[in-house]
Amino acid sequence: MNDRTRLLESLMDRFQGVPREAVLKEDLLRTGIAFAEAALSDNLDGAVKPKSYFIFSFDQQPLAKLGEAATRRPPEEIALTGGPYGLRRTIVSVRVNPGSPYRVGRDEDGELRLAVDDRPLADVTLPPMPEYYRHTLANGKTVMETAPTIQWGYLIYLTVLRLCQYFGAKEECQFCDINHNWRQHKQASRPYPGIKPVEDVLEALTLIDEFDTARASHAYTLTGGSVTSRVDGLEEADFYGRYAEAIEARFPGRWIGKVVAQALPREAVQRYRDYGISIYHPNYEVWDKRLFSIICPGKERYVGREEWHRRILDAAEVFGPRHVIPNFVAGVEMARPHGFAGVEAAIASTVEGLDYFMSRGITPRFTTWCPEPATPLGRDNPDGAPLEYHVRLLQAYRETLEKHGLRPPPGYGRPGAGNAVFSVSSFMDVLAPEEAAVPA
């Protein structure tokens, strides 16, 4: 038995209340996956939906070091089933790492398998190319570039501003590579515009609405970099809000409208609601006061941690607590040189934040930290946080949600192992399943 298998199985044994699927998924998200050439997509010319790089790189090497995966994109996500752990269907976002012990390739029968150090772990299904990706806008732009879908087609991800005005070492969040990702795609001569015109977004959504005959898409997210001054002459709420206003006017009620943006003053948050947004994600990134000022220097400088939290509570009065869902980046609490040295202290800090919000009816969610190499935290912590941290966080998250009598947050599909489609963490995989005819 290799070291990675021992690590997985020891945590599966110690934390039997956490689904095995979630333990493996968290390790894949924090470690990344290597792909054999036979497991790569043929970009938009093949039968597999390729990775869209919808906001961050979510890779553990820069494009220039991905080899064949830089020209033939890996799939957007993978679905895992079976194997020695009898996995229920588990959707995992693809984070490419050529040096990962996890590898997707084809066996002697030509079937796709996930293996760890050559030990088979699971059968692999790749996401099929959606029909709407096969059609282009009138100006030749692709739907994948303009309005990619993730979470196995559940969510349309509209990164309408691909640059952040928190810029440079003294302002950028220390885990975030949004600005670097824009630069590397431009250097590779990939189509990657900084601002997406409203008309392009509407045209792409028209194609999705027409060709998504199975109605797999249930929500859209509007997001991008933070705006500290103006973009196109507009402040942040009005810049992002104009897209929501146009979408809701053209497609009333077709999708759940979400926005991931800064924690803005109450009057700006009200404008989001007036524009037609249903769910607001004012991400607080990390709970600890000292770490917030170090890891999110721009947010500390322009807003400040206490004011950020106060604005989240104000937003709950505008949208209702259930519809305010701030994200944090799970694992950065332990990033060297400033983070917690032990798992116990890191979990205690994070749970303090969960209690703070959940006691007020607000349900945070989290993304599993991907240590991207162009970021300060990724450079100094290429292995990310320990897997034990992620597994214990899943357990603590579920316990805290249950303690406060809250349901899974809306806009993420059905919860439960085998049901969940949220692909960048396992928080939905560990929650109790709910019977529902249509994803929430």
C-alpha positions in Angstrom: 0.0 0.0 0.0 1.5 3.4 -1.0 1.6 6.4 1.3 -1.3 8.2 -0.4 -3.6 5.2 -0.1 -2.6 4.9 3.6 -3.5 8.6 4.1 -6.8 8.2 2.4 -7.8 5.1 4.2 -6.6 6.3 7.6 -8.9 9.4 7.3 -11.8 7.3 6.0 -11.5 5.1 9.0 -11.1 7.9 11.5 -13.9 10.0 10.1 -16.5 7.5 9.1 -19.3 10.0 9.2 -17.7 11.8 6.3 -18.5 10.0 3.0 -15.5 8.3 1.4 -16.4 10.1 -1.8 -15.7 13.5 0.0 -12.4 12.4 1.4 -11.1 11.5 -2.0 -12.6 14.5 -3.7 -10.9 16.9 -1.2 -7.6 15.3 -1.9 -8.0 15.6 -5.6 -9.0 19.3 -5.3 -6.0 20.1 -3.0 -3.5 17.9 -5.0 -4.6 18.2 -8.6 -4.8 15.5 -11.2 -2.4 14.4 -14.0 -3.9 13.4 -17.3 -2.6 10.9 -19.9 -2.9 12.3 -23.4 -5.6 9.8 -24.2 -7.7 11.4 -21.4 -7.5 15.0 -22.8 -10.3 16.7 -24.7 -10.1 17.7 -28.4 -11.1 21.2 -27.4 -14.3 22.3 -29.1 -13.8 19.8 -31.9 -14.5 16.7 -29.8 -17.2 15.0 -27.8 -15.9 16.1 -24.3 -16.6 19.4 -22.7 -13.1 21.1 -22.3 -12.0 23.1 -19.3 -13.0 26.7 -19.7 -10.8 28.5 -17.2 -13.9 30.4 -16.2 -12.2 32.7 -13.6 -9.0 31.4 -12.0 -6.5 29.0 -13.4 -7.3 26.3 -10.9 -4.1 24.6 -12.0 -1.0 23.8 -10.0 1.4 24.6 -12.8 1.3 27.6 -15.2 0.0 26.9 -18.8 3.5 27.0 -20.1 4.4 23.9 -18.0 1.2 21.8 -18.7 2.6 20.1 -21.7 0.0 18.6 -24.0 -2.7 19.7 -21.6 -2.0 23.3 -22.5 -3.0 22.8 -26.2 -5.5 20.0 -25.8 -7.5 21.0 -22.8 -8.4 18.6 -20.0 -12.1 18.1 -19.3 -14.0 20.7 -17.3 -14.8 18.1 -14.6 -14.8 14.4 -14.0 -17.4 12.1 -12.5 -16.0 9.2 -10.4 -17.9 6.0 -9.6 -17.1 2.5 -8.3 -13.6 1.3 -7.7 -12.3 -0.3 -4.4 -14.4 2.2 -2.3 -17.6 1.7 -4.2 -17.9 5.4 -4.9 -21.3 6.9 -5.6 -21.2 9.4 -8.5 -18.8 12.2 -7.4 -18.3 15.4 -9.5 -14.8 16.9 -9.2 -13.5 20.1 -10.8 -10.3 19.5 -12.8 -7.2 21.1 -11.4 -4.3 20.1 -13.5 -1.0 19.0 -11.9 1.4 17.0 -14.0 3.2 16.0 -10.8 0.2 14.7 -9.0 0.1 11.1 -7.7 -3.5 11.0 -9.1 -3.7 10.2 -12.8 -6.6 9.8 -15.3 -5.8 7.5 -18.2 -7.1 4.6 -20.1 -6.7 0.9 -19.1 -5.9 -2.0 -21.5 -9.6 -2.1 -22.5 -9.6 1.5 -23.4 -11.8 2.5 -20.4 -11.0 5.7 -18.4 -9.8 5.1 -14.9 -8.5 7.2 -12.0 -5.4 5.8 -10.4 -3.2 6.8 -7.5 0.4 5.7 -7.9 -0.8 3.2 -10.5 -3.5 1.7 -8.2 -7.0 1.9 -9.7 -9.3 4.0 -7.7 -12.4 4.8 -9.7 -14.1 4.6 -13.1 -14.1 8.0 -14.8 -16.8 9.6 -16.9 -16.1 12.8 -18.8 -18.7 15.6 -19.3 -20.2 15.4 -22.8 -19.9 18.3 -25.1 -23.2 20.3 -24.8 -24.9 21.2 -28.0 -24.8 24.9 -27.2 -21.0 24.8 -27.2 -21.1 23.7 -30.9 -22.7 27.0 -31.9 -21.0 30.4 -32.1 -22.1 34.0 -31.6 -22.7 36.1 -34.7 -19.2 37.7 -34.1 -17.5 34.3 -34.0 -17.0 34.2 -30.3 -17.7 30.8 -28.6 -20.3 30.0 -25.9 -17.5 28.4 -23.9 -15.6 31.6 -23.9 -18.6 33.8 -23.1 -20.9 31.8 -20.9 -19.3 28.5 -19.9 -21.2 26.0 -17.8 -19.8 24.1 -14.8 -21.1 21.7 -12.1 -22.0 19.2 -14.8 -24.1 21.9 -16.6 -26.0 23.2 -13.5 -24.3 26.6 -13.4 -23.6 29.2 -16.1 -20.5 31.0 -15.0 -20.4 34.6 -16.2 -17.0 36.1 -15.4 -17.8 39.5 -17.0 -14.7 41.3 -15.6 -11.5 39.3 -15.8 -9.3 41.7 -14.0 -9.4 42.8 -10.4 -8.7 46.4 -9.2 -7.1 45.1 -6.1 -3.8 45.0 -8.0 -0.2 44.2 -6.9 1.4 42.7 -3.9 -0.1 45.2 -1.5 -3.7 44.7 -2.6 -4.3 41.3 -4.3 -5.7 38.5 -2.1 -2.7 36.3 -1.6 -4.4 33.1 -2.8 -6.0 34.6 -5.9 -4.5 34.4 -9.5 -7.3 36.2 -11.4 -5.0 38.9 -12.8 -2.2 36.4 -13.5 -4.7 34.0 -15.2 -5.8 36.8 -17.5 -2.1 37.6 -18.4 -1.2 34.0 -19.1 -4.1 33.5 -21.4 -3.3 36.7 -23.3 0.3 35.6 -23.6 -0.8 32.3 -25.0 -2.9 34.2 -27.6 -6.1 32.6 -26.2 -9.4 34.6 -26.5 -9.8 36.0 -23.0 -11.3 39.5 -23.1 -11.1 41.6 -19.9 -14.8 42.8 -20.2 -17.6 40.8 -21.8 -20.2 42.9 -23.6 -23.7 42.6 -22.3 -24.9 41.8 -25.9 -22.4 38.8 -26.1 -23.7 37.4 -22.8 -27.3 37.7 -23.9 -26.6 36.0 -27.3 -24.7 33.1 -25.6 -27.6 32.7 -23.1 -30.0 32.6 -26.0 -28.1 29.6 -27.5 -28.0 27.9 -24.1 -31.7 28.4 -23.6 -32.4 27.0 -27.1 -30.2 24.0 -27.0 -30.3 23.0 -23.4 -33.4 21.0 -24.1 -32.8 18.8 -20.9 -32.9 22.0 -18.8 -29.7 21.0 -17.0 -28.8 24.6 -16.4 -30.6 26.1 -13.3 -28.5 29.1 -12.3 -26.1 31.7 -13.5 -23.3 33.5 -11.5 -22.2 37.0 -12.4 -18.7 37.7 -11.1 -15.2 39.0 -11.8 -12.7 41.2 -10.2 -13.4 43.7 -7.5 -14.1 47.3 -8.6 -12.6 50.0 -6.3 -13.4 52.9 -8.6 -15.3 52.4 -11.8 -15.5 50.2 -14.9 -17.2 51.4 -18.0 -18.0 54.5 -15.9 -20.0 52.4 -13.5 -19.5 51.5 -9.8 -19.4 47.8 -8.9 -23.1 47.2 -8.2 -24.2 48.9 -11.4 -21.5 47.3 -13.5 -22.5 43.8 -12.6 -26.1 44.7 -12.1 -26.6 45.8 -15.7 -26.0 42.2 -16.8 -28.6 40.9 -14.4 -31.1 43.5 -15.5 -30.6 42.5 -19.1 -30.8 38.8 -18.4 -33.9 39.0 -16.3 -35.6 41.2 -18.9 -34.8 38.7 -21.7 -35.2 35.5 -19.7 -37.5 36.2 -16.8 -37.3 33.4 -14.2 -35.3 31.0 -16.5 -32.3 30.8 -14.1 -31.5 31.6 -10.5 -29.5 34.8 -10.6 -26.4 35.0 -8.4 -23.7 37.5 -8.0 -20.3 37.0 -6.4 -18.9 40.4 -5.5 -17.6 42.6 -2.7 -19.5 43.2 0.5 -21.0 46.5 -0.5 -23.0 49.2 1.4 -26.6 48.4 2.0 -27.9 50.8 -0.7 -25.7 49.2 -3.3 -26.8 45.7 -2.2 -30.4 46.9 -2.7 -29.6 47.8 -6.2 -28.4 44.2 -6.9 -31.8 43.0 -5.7 -33.6 45.6 -7.8 -31.6 44.5 -10.8 -33.0 41.0 -10.4 -30.3 39.1 -8.4 -31.7 36.4 -6.1 -28.5 35.3 -4.3 -25.6 37.4 -3.1 -22.2 36.0 -2.3 -20.1 38.7 -0.5 -17.1 36.4 0.1 -15.2 36.9 3.4 -12.3 34.5 2.3 -10.8 33.8 5.8 -12.3 34.3 9.3 -9.3 35.1 11.5 -8.8 38.8 12.0 -5.0 38.8 11.8 -5.0 36.5 8.7 -7.7 38.5 6.9 -5.4 41.6 7.0 -2.5 39.6 5.7 -4.2 37.4 3.1 -6.7 40.0 1.9 -4.8 43.3 2.1 -6.9 45.2 -0.5 -10.1 44.2 1.2 -8.7 45.3 4.6 -7.5 48.6 3.1 -10.7 49.6 1.2 -13.4 48.1 3.5 -11.9 46.4 6.6 -12.9 43.1 8.2 -15.4 44.4 10.7 -17.2 46.5 8.1 -17.1 43.6 5.6 -18.9 41.5 8.2 -21.4 44.2 9.0 -22.3 44.6 5.4 -22.9 40.9 5.1 -25.4 41.2 8.0 -27.0 44.2 6.3 -27.3 42.2 3.1 -29.2 39.5 4.9 -31.9 42.2 5.7 -32.1 43.0 2.0 -32.1 39.5 0.5 -33.1 37.4 3.5 -30.5 35.5 5.4 -30.9 32.3 3.4 -30.0 34.1 0.2 -26.8 35.6 1.4 -24.0 33.0 1.0 -20.5 34.2 1.6 -17.6 32.0 0.5 -14.4 31.3 2.3 -11.3 29.6 0.9 -10.8 26.5 2.9 -7.2 25.8 3.7 -5.6 29.2 3.5 -5.9 29.4 7.3 -2.9 27.0 7.5 -0.8 28.6 4.8 2.8 29.3 5.8 4.3 31.6 7.0 1.4 33.3 8.8 -1.2 30.6 9.1 -2.2 28.3 12.0 0.5 25.6 12.6 -2.0 23.0 13.7 -5.2 21.6 12.3 -7.1 21.9 15.7 -6.5 25.7 15.9 -7.4 26.2 12.2 -10.7 24.3 12.5 -11.6 26.2 15.7 -11.1 29.5 14.0 -13.1 28.6 11.0 -15.9 27.2 13.1 -16.0 30.4 15.0 -16.8 32.2 11.7 -19.4 29.5 10.8 -21.1 30.0 14.1 -21.1 33.8 13.8 -23.0 33.7 10.5 -25.1 30.6 10.9 -26.4 31.8 14.2 -27.9 34.7 12.2 -29.4 32.4 9.5 -26.6 33.1 7.0 -25.1 29.9 5.5 -21.5 30.3 4.3 -20.0 27.9 1.8 -16.4 27.2 0.8 -14.1 26.5 -2.0 -11.2 24.1 -1.4 -8.0 26.0 -1.8 -6.0 25.3 -4.9 -2.4 26.4 -4.4 -1.8 28.2 -7.7 1.9 28.7 -8.3 1.7 32.4 -9.4 0.2 33.4 -6.0 2.3 34.1 -2.9 0.4 31.4 -0.9 0.6 28.9 -3.7 4.3 29.6 -4.2 5.1 29.1 -0.5 2.7 26.2 0.1 2.6 24.0 -3.0 1.0 21.1 -1.1 -1.8 23.3 0.3 -3.4 22.4 3.6 -3.3 18.9 5.2 -6.0 16.6 4.0 -7.0 16.1 7.6 -7.9 19.8 7.8 -10.3 19.4 4.9 -11.9 16.3 6.2 -12.4 17.8 9.7 -13.8 20.9 8.1 -16.4 18.9 6.3 -17.5 17.3 9.5 -17.5 20.6 11.4 -19.5 22.3 8.6 -22.2 19.7 8.7 -22.4 19.7 12.5 -22.6 23.5 12.7 -25.3 23.6 10.0 -27.4 21.0 11.9 -26.8 22.8 15.2 -28.4 26.0 13.9 -31.2 24.1 12.2 -30.3 25.3 8.7 -30.9 23.7 5.4 -28.3 23.5 2.5 -28.0 26.8 0.8 -30.1 27.4 -2.3 -28.7 27.5 -5.8 -26.3 24.5 -5.5 -28.5 21.6 -6.6 -29.3 18.6 -4.5 -27.2 17.7 -1.5 -25.8 14.4 -0.5 -23.1 11.9 -1.7 -24.1 10.7 -5.2 -26.3 13.8 -5.7 -24.1 16.8 -5.4 -22.8 18.7 -8.5 -20.9 21.5 -6.8 -17.4 20.6 -7.9 -14.9 22.9 -6.2 -15.5 21.5 -2.7 -17.3 18.7 -1.0 -19.6 20.7 1.3 -22.7 19.7 -0.6 -21.5 16.0 -0.8 -21.5 15.7 3.0 -24.9 17.1 3.7 -28.0 14.9 4.2 -29.8 14.2 0.9 -33.1 15.9 0.3 -35.7 14.5 -2.0 -36.4 17.0 -4.8 -37.8 16.7 -8.3 -35.8 19.7 -9.5 -32.4 20.7 -8.2 -32.5 23.6 -5.7 
